[in-house]
Amino acid sequence: MNIRKLILQGEGTTLDFKKTISNKEKIAKSLVAFANNKGGTLLIGVADDGTIKGVKSEDEERYMITRSAHQYCRPAIEPEFEEIYIDEKLVLAATIHESDSKPHYALDDKKEWWVYYRVKDKSVLASKVMIEVIKQRQNQQGITISYSDLERKLFGYLDKQGRITLKEFCKLTRSSHKKAQKILVNLILAELIQPHTSEKEEYFTLTSVK
């Protein structure tokens, strides 16, 4: 594993830097987010800005990650570890493979279980729409999209307004929450629309919109 090359890439969808492991709930979020996405690598002993700090005790860091993966992730996750020395400093790499048992849940400090997935360099809390996307993407055999009046209204709205929330979609089409959610899930799986998560709300755009 070329650690220097990875560090130069910076944190992203499949890479996360951790100076040290001090909170099992927080690390569980990262583990689950990687497992629910395309997998990824945690570099322990690397600061957020890419500075190599090294770890004091690889055994302690490995223990914290393993315990988090087994007790704070459901289903349990099995990280793979590699120790790399750079400039006489030890970096611990923990690789998480994309799971075939999605979705995985992480336990928070209030003893509640939540699903997370990876968006750029963040582990993001999954909405009900995204949980369903993660579930269906697991066993996706191909999506058949109906092009009813509901889909036409949605695409017409997105062409003009650029974005829409689940609540706005329900109001636009006078659809139930369940029906509107199912349509959005299918369109995300077909890569016709894409989800976005902000601090205030989740919204959806056409895939051509950057």
N, C-alpha and C positions, 0 to 999 in steps of 0.2 A: 504494500500500500504506500503510495507516494503522498505522504502527509503534507509536505510543502506545497505540492500542486493542489491538493484539496483546499488547503488554507487560502491559497491565492484566489480560488474560485469564490470564496466567501460563503456565508450561511445562505441556505436556500431550501428548496423543496426536499432535498435528500441529504442535507448536511446541517448539523447544529453544533455550535461550540459551547462547551461548559468549562468554566475555570475550575470548578470543583462541584461535587455532588453533596448537597446539604439537606435536600428536601425530597423525600420519596414520592410525595404527591406530585410535585412539579416534574420530576423526571418521568413519572408514569405518563403524563400528558404527552411528552415527546415520544416515548416508546410507542404508545397507542397511535399517535398521529402518523408515525412512520409505517407501522404495521397496516393501518387502514388505507394507506396511500400506495406508493411504489417502493416502500422500504427506505432505508437511509442509514447514516452513520453519525454517531455522537463522538466528538473528539473531546475527551476529558483532559484538562490541563492546558486548554487554549481559551484565551479571553475573547470577548465579543468582537474586539477589533482585530483579531487574528494573532495577537501577541502570544508566543509560546511561553507559558508559565511553568508547565510541568506539574506532575502530581507528587504529593509527599508519600503516599502509600497506595500503590496500585491495588493491593489486596482489599483495603478499606473501600476504595471507589468501586471495585468490581463487586464487592459484597452488597453495597448500597443499590447498585443498578440491578443486580440479580434478584435481590429481595423485592425491589419495586416491581420488577417484571413478573415475578411469581405471585406476590401478595396484593399488589395494587393495580394489576391489570387483569381483566377478565374478558375472554380466556387468557391464560398465562402466556407470556411471550418468552422466547429463548434467544437472548442476545449472543452474538459471537464476539469474542474479545481478541485483541491483538495489542501487544506492547511495542511501542516504537520510541527509540531514543533519538533526539534531535538536539545537537549542541549540548550533550550531556544532560538533557532534561527528558524526563519520561512522559510520553503522551499515551493515554489509554484510548484505543478506538473500540467502540462498541457498535457492531453492525446489526441492524434490525432488518430482516427480510420482509418483503411484502407477504402478508398473511393469506392463507387460504381458509381462514376461519373468521372472516369479517362479519359484523363489526366488532372491534375490541372496545372495551370500556375502561376508563381510568377512575380510580377512587380518589375523591377530593378530601380536604381536611374536615368536611362536614359529614363524611361517611356516605356520600352520594356518588353514584356511578354515572359517568358522562362519556359520550363519544367525541373524539377529536380527530381531525384530519389536517393534513399539511397544506398550507397556502403560502407560497414563497418561503420566507424564513420564519413563519409563525405556525404554532400549533393552535388551530382554531376550533372552537366548540361547534359541533355539527348540529344543524337544525333538524327537524323531523324530515324535511325534504332531503337533506344531504345524507341522513342516516339511511333512508330508503334507497338513495342512489348507491351508497356504499354496499348495501345488501344485494341489490339487483346486479350491480356491476360484477359482483363475485361470481355469479353463474350466468352471465349474459350470453345468450345464444343468438342475439340479433333482435333488433327492436322494430316492430311494425307500428308506424305512426299513422293515425287517422288524421285526415285534414278536414275537420268539421268546422262549423261556424265558430266554435270556441277558439280553435287554433288560429283561424283567420283573424278574429278580433285581437288575439294576442299579438300576432305578427304585425298587424296594422298599427296597433298601439305602440309597439316597440320601434317601428319605423319612424313614427312621429315624435315620441317622447324619449326614446333611447333606453329606458329602464322601467321596471315594474316590480312591485312587491307582491307577495302572495295575497295579502289583503286587498290590494288594488285589483289584482286579477279576479278575485272572487266577486268584487263589486262590479267590475267591467262586464263580466259574463253572467252575473247572477247565479254563480255556481256554488255548490257546497264547498267547504274547506277541503274535504276529502277528495272530491272530484278534481278541483283545481290543483291540488298537490300532486295527484297522480299524473295529470297532464304535464306539469312542470318536470317531474321526475323522468318521464319518458323522453321529453325533449332534451333534457340534459344528457341522458344516456345516448341519445342519437346525435349529440354534439351540435344541436341546432341553437341552443341557448346555453349560457353559462352563468353560474351563480357568483355572487360577490358578497363578501361579508364586511360590513363596516361596524363601527362601535355602536351605532344606533339600530341598524336593521340589516336584514338580508334582502338583496334585490337581484334581479335577473336581467341580462341583456342578450342581444343576438351575439353569436360567436364571432362575428366579423368585427364587433366593436371592441377596441383595445382600451 
